[in-house]
Amino acid sequence: MTTPGFNKHKHDEIMHEHEHMHVTHHAQGGVGGEIEHLASAHMHAHNHPAVEHAHRAHENFEREHQHEAHVHDHAHPARS
């Protein structure tokens, strides 16, 4: 059963590239020190395997995709 307003569909595998952000915690002065958040970014190609799912129609796929969480194998981002 599909939720009302959701369209069931398939996405082919895609390969694309966009910026990935990383945040690490740095304890200044060692253990017990003040925690600083260090941010970095990098670009690399990665894949999304084919999938069948249901959701409300996209208004702007590229813009919406930028805000979705992803899990990638950073050792092999194009084969995860």
JOCORDA-V224403 format. One line per field, one symbol per residue. ss: DSSP state (h for helix, s for strand, l for the rest). phi: phi as a letter, one per 30 degrees, with the letter a starting at -180 (. if undefined). psi: psi as a letter, one per 40 degrees, with the letter a starting at -180 (. if undefined). Layout:
ss = ???
phi = ???
psi = ???
This chain:
ss = llllllsssssllsssssssssssssslllllllssssssssssssssllssssslllllhhhhhlllllllllllhhhl
phi = .cdeiccdaccdebbabadccbbbcbddijeiddcccccbbacadacbdebcabadddcaedddddcddbbbdddbddbd
psi = hhhhehhhiihihihihihhiihihhhheaheihhhhhiiiiiiiiihiiihahiiiidgddddddeiiihihedgdef.
